Amino acid sequence: MDHEAVFDCDYPDAERARRVERAVAVEVGDIEGDRTTASLERDGATLTVTVRAADLVALRAGCNTWLSLVSVAEDCGAARGAE
């Protein structure tokens, strides 16, 4: 893959980062195509999302997908009182 975007998502504590990681980790490998891949890493309260793509159009689409997934996971945690 020729292109890469890395997003560091910082949370108030490691537990919140772990919940978001677990919510989106199930999608790794399931929504990837021939042109994009994604990986997750967590170090304490920081979740890192790395999107790799063969071209810029695929990179943009992959970034939109993964940032949306993280946002939904964050919102769901807030709705159930995790905030």
C-alpha positions, 0 to 999 in steps of 0.5 A, a space after each residue: 500500500 502506497 498511502 497511509 494515515 495515522 490517527 491517535 485518539 486520546 481518551 481520559 482513561 485507559 478503560 474508555 480507550 479499551 471500550 472503543 478499541 473493543 467496539 471497533 476491533 471486530 471490523 478489522 479484516 471484515 470491511 477491508 477491500 483490495 485497496 485498503 487495510 486498517 489496524 488498531 493499537 492501544 497504549 494506555 488511554 491512546 487508541 491509534 488507528 492506521 489506515 493504509 491504501 493503494 491510492 488517495 481515493 481509497 485512503 479517503 474512503 478508509 479514513 472516513 469509514 474508520 473515523 466514523 466507526 470510532 465516533 459511533 463507538 464513542 457516542 454509544 459509550 456516552 449514551 449508556 452513561 460511560 461519560 
